[in-house]
Amino acid sequence: MKRDLKPETLMMSHGYRPEWSEGAVKCPIFQTSTFAFRTAEEGKAFFEVAYGLREKGAKERTGLIYSRLNNPDMEILEERLKLWDKAEACAVFESGMSAISTALFEFLRPGDLLLCSNPLYGGTSHFVHHVLTKFGIEVLGFSPGASREELLQIVEASGKKDRLGMIYIETPANPTNDLVDIAVCRSVANVFGRNGRQVLVAVDNTYMGPIWQHPLRHGADLVLYSATKYIGGHSDVIAGACLGPTELISRVKTLRTFLGNMIAPHTGWLLLRSLETLKLRMEKQSENAQVIARRLARHPKVAKVHYLGLLTPEDGEAYEIYRRQCSSPGAMVSFEVKGGEKEAFSFLNHLKIVKLAVSLGSTESLAQHPATMTHAGVGHAEKIAFGISDALIRLSVGVEHVEDLWWDLEQALDKIPEHREPAPEVMLSPNYV
Ligand SMILES: *Cc1c(COP(=O)(O)O)cnc(C)c1O
């Protein structure tokens, strides 16, 4: 075929041929732990390639050996995921956390410095601060608004600029939708590369991907996903993925083989099914979110809405990054109700359609309270610094009818008890004391 087919077309066919499986139109679940070799010579050849004892021949296919190393559901899923990010290679995992932890373990060494954007997903934050540090890796954070000069300054001041191993970012940040400039991180990483060791830039693209943001095109080396979210999209599976150049992903796959945290055939098969509707679902979710965000911003019980679609040129740098990096404002809307925890809980407890649950990116809408739920582990001072207030609600907008959703959100907002600002304490300026 001469035509350059779009990913949404290829999701139904790429990497699989019906004649491989009795004409089955759909790729079956290869629920098997091991694969029979036709001859001993063939088994030997498969192992030589799998263990890197020799280069794979130009026409040679990697033979199926054992489902911890390879399995058709895993490999076809990797082939299809690659298309959205135009990545050379992909490795899929049994969870987003296993994709993230495996990539970080593979590319960091004791004594290295890891620079991370704040806030990070709770699981990732625990992993870098409480697990990687046990292996002698130093972790420093920076806020999403940090300029190139500020990033250079953080690395210089750490006293470990010759050991910077990776810049790891989440953009837009969860739950605040703050943006980090990927190209700026690339340029900072380039400053500290040395002796043939490149400083890697890794982006957790769960919030936007793989449709609305393509970090590899902005200079990232690795893209990570919790495939539990948009990619799976039905709140019925936990999975993850890591994408990038073949050279890096081969290393990630080798560590995956020995940690044994690869995706299971059934999970891989479920994700193949999810990918067929990925774009449809995400587009509908974002369309709904844009309506919801605009209406929330006008509701008297809402103090502020954090949504990429509401950024304007007045927001300066954030607006510029959004225009450069994202092709859609997405379907994650965070907003502060007037008041605090009491008012936020009243809202959550009165929802009838939207489920009160963590996770995101699914067909059904979900709402939660970051300060006491997903970000409960973040210290008080950091919560304030990152903008995770007691009044903040995070909403993941699904594919329901938008008027049903708004009906639900509005009735729950209307039930929030009237909040009176406490009378301001009379403060005497030091000049008058
Ligand atoms: C959910 C999530 C993860 C972790 O993924 P799991 O599939 O739950 O292991 C990592 N990063 C982000 C941004 C997430 O939302």
The ligand as an SDF file (V2000), in Angstrom:
LIG
                    3D

 15 15  0  0  0  0  0  0  0  0999 V2000
   -1.7860    6.6410   37.2090 C   0  0  0  0  0  0  0  0  0  0  0  0
   -0.5320    7.3390   36.8930 C   0  0  0  0  0  0  0  0  0  0  0  0
    0.7140    6.6880   37.0160 C   0  0  0  0  0  0  0  0  0  0  0  0
    0.8630    5.2800   37.5370 C   0  0  0  0  0  0  0  0  0  0  0  0
    0.3000    4.3300   36.6830 O   0  0  0  0  0  0  0  0  0  0  0  0
   -0.3150    2.9230   37.1700 P   0  0  0  0  0  0  0  0  0  0  0  0
   -0.8350    2.3550   35.9120 O   0  0  0  0  0  0  0  0  0  0  0  0
   -1.3500    3.2020   38.2080 O   0  0  0  0  0  0  0  0  0  0  0  0
    0.8200    2.1300   37.7430 O   0  0  0  0  0  0  0  0  0  0  0  0
    1.8410    7.4100   36.6520 C   0  0  0  0  0  0  0  0  0  0  0  0
    1.7750    8.6940   36.2180 N   0  0  0  0  0  0  0  0  0  0  0  0
    0.6070    9.3380   36.1180 C   0  0  0  0  0  0  0  0  0  0  0  0
    0.5930   10.7630   35.6370 C   0  0  0  0  0  0  0  0  0  0  0  0
   -0.5820    8.6980   36.4480 C   0  0  0  0  0  0  0  0  0  0  0  0
   -1.7390    9.3640   36.3460 O   0  0  0  0  0  0  0  0  0  0  0  0
  1  2  1  0
  2  3  1  0
  2 14  2  0
  3  4  1  0
  3 10  2  0
  4  5  1  0
  5  6  1  0
  6  7  2  0
  6  8  1  0
  6  9  1  0
 10 11  1  0
 11 12  2  0
 12 13  1  0
 12 14  1  0
 14 15  1  0
M  END
$$$$
